[in-house]
Structure formats: C-alpha cells, structure tokens
Amino acid sequence: MAVLKHPIKEAERYLANAKQILSEKAGKEGNYYTDPKYVKMAGNTAWSGILVALDAATDVRKNLKKGQRLDIKDYQNAVAKKDRKMNIPFLAAYDSLHKTLGYDGNLDYKIVQRSLEQGKMIVDWAGKHYNE
C-alpha cells in the first residue's frame, strides 16, 4: 500500500474515500441514504481525515506521551492557538461528522453533504497552516 507523504493530500484522500463510500455503497432514495452502515463508515472516514490534517497543521501531538490518547479538547485547544475563529467550524465538523454521521448514521442527504463540506473547510484551513 502506497502511503502519501504529504498529510494534507492524505486528508483530502480520506474525504474522497468518504464520498466514494456514499456514492457506491450507501444507496440513495430521494433525499435520504438507505444504509446507515455506510453513512457511519463515511462519517468516520471523513473525521479521520480531519484529524490527519490537524495533526499536521498544529502542534497537538508535540507533548504527547507514549500511549497517551488525544481527545477533542486537545484538538480544540490546538486549533484555537492557530485561529480562535476556527473553533466553531471545527466543533461543528466534530458534531456532524463524528457524532451525527459516524455514530448515529443520519441518513439525510443534505446533512451528510453539509457535513462533508465542513470537513473540507477544516482540511483546507489546515492546508494553509501546514508547514512542511
């Protein structure tokens, strides 16, 4: 398996994979997806991409001890250090991608699409703050 070296490109690949899961597997009838399993999978994939982007764009992992896990507050603080205004979109992406899609499997097409847009916005922001 080839691993992309540029973390922002990798994060974008996660978002593309989430869209592919939805288009190929989630099924759609009218304004709703038909299979919550694949909506959950897409939400978790997109959220993972955001975390990859934020890991690269912030110092969130700088003082992490071996075996220690990060939580949402760690990411929230790291984002605030770069740009306090991004906390609202970041928390909105967390709620929509991780919770609403990833856990609940919300089938509403518009909610899913808006959630992916929020994810892209966070990845784009991270790309502007990423220093190789």
Secondary structure, DSSP 4 states (H G I P E B T S, - for coil): ----S-HHHHHHHHHHHHHHHIIIII-EETTEES-HHHHHHHHHHHHHHHHHHHHHHS-TTTTPPTT----HHHHHHHHHHH-GGGHHHHHHHIIIIIIIIIIT---BHHHHHHHHHHHHHHHHHHHHH---
